[in-house]
Every structure is written in C-alpha cells, then in structure tokens.
Amino acid sequence: MTEHHIDLPWSKPPLSLNDKNMHWAVKARKIREVREASALLIRAARIGRCDRVQVRLHYQPTANRKADPANLLGTQKPCLDGLVDAGVVEDDSPKFVDELMPKIHPAVKGEPGKTWLVVTVLDETKEAS
C-alpha cells in the first residue's frame, strides 16, 4: 500500500456541515473551488489510476478547541470529487473509495493551521500487457 500526503492550500477547512445559512451560490462556488484545487494537487501527486483507495482529510488547527470531525465532511466530499476528476478512481462510491472520518490533530504552538489529504492506494489498476 502506498500512502500519498497531499497538502491542501487552506489553513482551515473551507466548508463545514454547519454551513447551513450560507447562500447557495456562495456554497456552490466554494465547493467548486475545493474540488478544482484538490483535483489539481492530486494530479500533481502522480498517484495514477487505482481500482480502490482509502481517503481521509486531516486538519491541524491553530488552537485546541472543542471540534467535531464530522463537520469536516463538508470539505472532504468535494476533495473526493477532485480525486475522481483527477482520474485516480472511476467514481467516489464505496466500490472504489474507502472514506474515513476526517481527523483533527492537536494544535502545535507557533504553527499555522493546515489541512491535508491522505490517499492510500489499496489496489492499483493493472495495465494490460
């Protein structure tokens, strides 16, 4: 199994499941931005075509506060769509993607917040000979 760490450009996840009052057009723009940025960074990681991968969004905040990892699914979902757009897997259904709950890491004093995606290749696509 090969693990790929993909640094994302956000100091905190740009979307949350708590974003219920966000205007639909603003939310759609943010979703598109996350999806496109993720696809670009995933392509740059040169993962290649896979039959099955495991994916988890990671977040290290600037301060240790009470937080719910499930809220990060709002950002993780468009990252999965970016994985499909990058051609790594055929679809983001459970047949191709083992989606793990996002992980919130403890803050590190003096370090900025950061987000990253970990893509673990479970089954590589076999090239025809």
Summary of the structure (lengths in Angstrom):
residues: 129
radius of gyration: 15.0
end to end distance: 22.3
largest distance: 53.1
contacts: 375
relative contact order: 0.31
helix: 29%
strand: 26%
